[in-house]
Structures are given as structure tokens and as C-alpha cells.
Amino acid sequence: QVQLAESGGGLVQAGGSLRLSCAASGSGRSINVMGWYRQAPGKQRELVARITIGGIADYADSVKGRFTISRDNAKNTVFLQMNSLKPEDTTVYYCKAQVRVGNIDYNYWGQGTQVTVSS
């Protein structure tokens, strides 16, 4: 069982920056993909950014050029640097870790961290 501990959320003014961190523990296997998702009330959870163990990243169009995802494989930690934040970025952000066992992917989620951007 993989546990994810998120940190770094908070309140920031529009145009400001925040850095989210997510540390994974309890995995006896490599974590193939780590990522960040967000979910606004009444909406589906959506991908923000994800990164493979090899460092290949992809982003939602809405955050390209503003957010940067990175990871420290030795520490099983993923980061999300969020710059030029907008009020519409306000919501709960969730960390996800994907572990492959054979041909099956197991997904684990963090508890979520609130990001609030004031205008």
C-alpha cells in the first residue's frame, strides 16, 4: 500500500506562485508515473500534470507555460511549481502515484491540498 503526503497548498494573490510537494511511502516497487490532478466542486477530477519515472512530463493546456512538474526518484517525491496563478486555478489538488505490477496499474491518491488564488 502506497501512502501519499501532500503539502504546499495555501492562499496566494493572482500572479503569485506556490509549490506543491507529494512524498510517497510504502511502495516496494518503482512508481512509474506521479502526477497532480485537481477537482472543483461539482466537476470531474482533471489532470494538471504528470511525469514518468524517466522524466517525461505532460500538462493540461490550461497550465502549460505556467506550471512545472518535477520529481526526485530517490525520494519518491513529486513537485508542482505553479507560477502566474489565476483565480480559476483555485480548487483542491490531488497527488496520484501509479505503480505497475505485471500488466496491472495500481493508482494511489493523496488526501488533497487546497489552493486558493485571490483576485
C-alpha positions in Angstrom: 0.0 0.0 0.0 1.3 3.4 -1.0 0.7 6.4 1.1 1.0 9.9 -0.3 1.6 13.0 1.8 0.9 16.3 0.1 2.0 19.8 1.2 2.4 23.3 -0.1 -1.1 24.5 -0.7 -2.4 27.8 0.6 -3.7 31.2 -0.3 -1.9 33.4 -2.8 -2.8 36.5 -4.8 -3.3 36.3 -8.6 0.1 36.3 -10.3 1.8 34.7 -7.4 3.4 31.3 -7.0 3.1 28.2 -4.9 5.0 24.9 -4.9 3.2 21.7 -4.1 5.1 18.6 -2.9 4.0 15.0 -2.6 6.0 12.3 -0.9 5.2 8.6 -1.5 6.0 5.9 1.0 5.3 2.2 1.4 5.9 1.2 -2.2 8.2 -1.7 -2.7 8.2 -1.1 -6.5 9.1 1.8 -8.7 6.4 4.4 -9.1 6.1 4.6 -12.8 4.1 7.8 -13.0 3.4 10.6 -10.5 1.1 13.4 -11.2 -1.2 16.2 -10.0 -4.9 16.4 -10.6 -7.5 18.9 -9.5 -11.2 18.8 -8.8 -13.5 21.7 -8.5 -16.9 21.3 -6.7 -19.4 19.6 -9.0 -16.8 18.8 -11.6 -14.7 15.8 -12.6 -11.2 15.4 -11.5 -8.9 16.6 -14.2 -5.2 16.1 -15.0 -2.9 19.1 -14.3 0.4 17.5 -15.0 2.2 14.1 -14.7 5.7 12.8 -15.1 7.1 9.4 -15.7 10.0 7.8 -13.8 12.1 8.7 -16.9 11.3 12.4 -16.6 8.8 12.7 -19.4 6.1 15.2 -18.5 2.8 16.4 -19.9 0.5 19.1 -18.9 -3.1 20.3 -19.3 -3.3 23.1 -21.9 -4.6 25.4 -19.2 -1.4 25.3 -17.2 1.3 25.0 -19.9 3.9 27.6 -19.6 2.9 28.4 -16.0 3.3 25.1 -14.1 6.3 22.8 -14.0 6.3 19.3 -12.7 9.4 17.5 -11.5 10.3 14.5 -9.4 13.0 13.1 -7.2 13.0 9.4 -7.8 15.4 8.7 -5.0 12.9 10.2 -2.5 9.7 9.2 -4.4 8.6 12.8 -4.3 6.9 14.9 -7.0 6.7 18.6 -7.1 4.5 21.1 -8.9 5.8 24.6 -9.3 2.9 26.9 -10.0 3.6 30.4 -11.3 1.4 33.1 -12.6 -1.5 31.7 -10.7 -5.0 32.7 -11.7 -8.3 32.7 -9.7 -9.5 29.9 -11.9 -6.7 27.7 -10.5 -8.5 27.7 -7.2 -9.5 24.2 -6.2 -8.3 21.1 -4.4 -5.2 19.5 -5.9 -4.6 15.8 -5.5 -1.4 13.8 -5.9 -1.5 10.5 -7.7 1.0 7.6 -7.9 0.8 4.8 -10.4 2.6 1.5 -9.7 2.7 -1.3 -12.3 2.6 -4.9 -11.2 2.8 -7.2 -14.1 0.2 -5.8 -16.5 -1.9 -4.1 -13.9 -1.6 -0.4 -12.9 -2.4 0.4 -9.3 -3.4 4.0 -8.6 -3.0 5.7 -5.2 -4.3 9.1 -4.3 -3.3 11.7 -1.7 -5.9 13.4 0.5 -5.8 16.7 -1.4 -4.4 20.1 -0.7 -6.4 23.4 -1.2 -5.0 26.1 -3.5 -6.8 29.4 -3.3 -5.9 32.3 -5.6 -7.4 35.6 -4.8 -8.1 38.3 -7.5 
